[in-house]
């Protein structure tokens, strides 16, 4: 089943290759959407794809990139959006 999910990751997640690592993981799982840094120090992810792939991405976010120190991962179900062609980093 195709789903959409908004993911907010807090902790030491900026300046530690979190977005680049998220991009690699999302592409490997066939997930479409984006990842970006927020002004408050968190990282936001919008992910669309197979529910099992999205859950694998959420599980990966619990640890994140090698240098990250994740404190919290919040998720929210959102409407599935089939219009995304791939996954990208938004600056």
VOFINU-96307 format. One record per residue (C-alpha): x, y, z. Coordinates in Angstrom, 1 decimal, decimal comma, always signed. Each point is the difference from the previous one (the first is absolute). Example, Ala and Ser with C-alpha at 12.3 -4.5 7.8 and 13.67 -1.06 7.14 Angstrom:
2
+--------+--------+--------+
|     px |     py |     pz |
+--------+--------+--------+
|  +12,3 |   -4,5 |   +7,8 |
|   +1,4 |   +3,4 |   -0,7 |
+--------+--------+--------+
***
This chain:
91
+--------+--------+--------+
|     px |     py |     pz |
+--------+--------+--------+
|   +0,0 |   +0,0 |   +0,0 |
|   +1,3 |   +3,5 |   -0,9 |
|   +0,1 |   +2,5 |   +2,9 |
|   +1,3 |   +3,4 |   +0,8 |
|   +1,8 |   +0,9 |   +3,2 |
|   +1,4 |   +3,2 |   +1,5 |
|   +3,0 |   -0,7 |   +2,2 |
|   +1,7 |   +2,5 |   +2,4 |
|   +3,3 |   -1,0 |   +1,5 |
|   +1,6 |   +1,9 |   +2,8 |
|   +3,4 |   -0,1 |   +1,7 |
|   +3,4 |   +0,5 |   -1,5 |
|   -1,2 |   -0,5 |   -3,6 |
|   +1,3 |   +3,0 |   -1,8 |
|   +3,6 |   +0,2 |   -1,2 |
|   +0,4 |   -3,8 |   +0,3 |
|   -0,9 |   -1,1 |   -3,5 |
|   -3,6 |   -0,9 |   +1,1 |
|   -1,7 |   +1,4 |   -3,1 |
|   +2,5 |   -1,7 |   -2,4 |
|   -0,3 |   -3,3 |   +1,8 |
|   -3,8 |   +0,3 |   +0,0 |
|   +0,1 |   +0,6 |   -3,8 |
|   +2,1 |   -3,2 |   -0,5 |
|   -2,3 |   -2,1 |   +2,3 |
|   -3,2 |   +1,3 |   -1,6 |
|   +1,3 |   -0,6 |   -3,5 |
|   +1,0 |   -3,6 |   +0,9 |
|   -3,5 |   -0,6 |   +1,4 |
|   -1,8 |   +1,5 |   -3,0 |
|   -1,4 |   +2,8 |   +2,0 |
|   -1,0 |   +3,3 |   -1,6 |
|   -0,1 |   +3,4 |   +1,7 |
|   +2,5 |   +2,3 |   +1,7 |
|   +2,1 |   +0,8 |   +3,0 |
|   +1,0 |   +3,5 |   +1,3 |
|   +1,6 |   +1,7 |   +3,0 |
|   -2,3 |   +2,2 |   +2,2 |
|   +1,0 |   +3,2 |   +1,6 |
|   -0,6 |   -1,5 |   +3,5 |
|   +2,7 |   -2,6 |   -0,5 |
|   -2,3 |   -2,9 |   -1,0 |
|   -0,1 |   -1,9 |   -3,3 |
|   -3,4 |   -0,4 |   -1,8 |
|   -0,7 |   -2,8 |   -2,4 |
|   -3,0 |   -0,5 |   -2,2 |
|   -0,1 |   -3,6 |   -1,3 |
|   -2,3 |   -1,7 |   -2,4 |
|   +0,1 |   -3,7 |   -1,0 |
|   -0,7 |   -3,5 |   +1,1 |
|   -1,0 |   -0,2 |   +3,7 |
|   +2,7 |   -2,6 |   +0,8 |
|   +2,7 |   +2,3 |   -1,6 |
|   -1,2 |   +3,0 |   +1,9 |
|   +0,1 |   -1,9 |   +3,2 |
|   +3,6 |   -1,1 |   -0,8 |
|   +0,9 |   +3,7 |   -0,5 |
|   -1,6 |   +1,0 |   +3,3 |
|   +1,9 |   -2,8 |   +1,8 |
|   +3,3 |   +1,2 |   -1,7 |
|   -0,8 |   +3,6 |   +1,3 |
|   +0,2 |   -1,3 |   +3,6 |
|   +3,7 |   -0,2 |   -0,5 |
|   +0,7 |   +2,0 |   -3,1 |
|   +3,3 |   +0,7 |   -1,5 |
|   +3,3 |   -1,1 |   +1,7 |
|   +0,6 |   +3,4 |   +1,6 |
|   -3,6 |   +0,7 |   +1,0 |
|   -1,3 |   -0,1 |   +3,5 |
|   -3,8 |   -0,4 |   -0,3 |
|   -2,1 |   +1,0 |   +3,0 |
|   -3,5 |   -0,4 |   -1,5 |
|   -1,8 |   -1,1 |   -3,1 |
|   -3,6 |   +1,2 |   -0,5 |
|   -2,2 |   -1,3 |   -2,8 |
|   -3,3 |   +1,0 |   -1,4 |
|   -2,0 |   -1,7 |   -2,7 |
|   -0,6 |   +2,3 |   -3,0 |
|   -1,9 |   -0,4 |   -3,3 |
|   +2,0 |   -2,1 |   -2,5 |
|   +1,2 |   +2,2 |   -2,8 |
|   +0,9 |   -1,9 |   -3,2 |
|   +1,4 |   +3,2 |   -1,7 |
|   +3,5 |   -0,4 |   +1,3 |
|   +2,4 |   -1,4 |   -2,5 |
|   +2,9 |   -0,7 |   +2,4 |
|   +1,5 |   +1,0 |   +3,3 |
|   +1,9 |   +3,3 |   +0,5 |
|   +1,7 |   +2,2 |   +2,5 |
|   -1,7 |   +3,4 |   +0,3 |
|   +2,2 |   +2,9 |   +1,0 |
+--------+--------+--------+
***
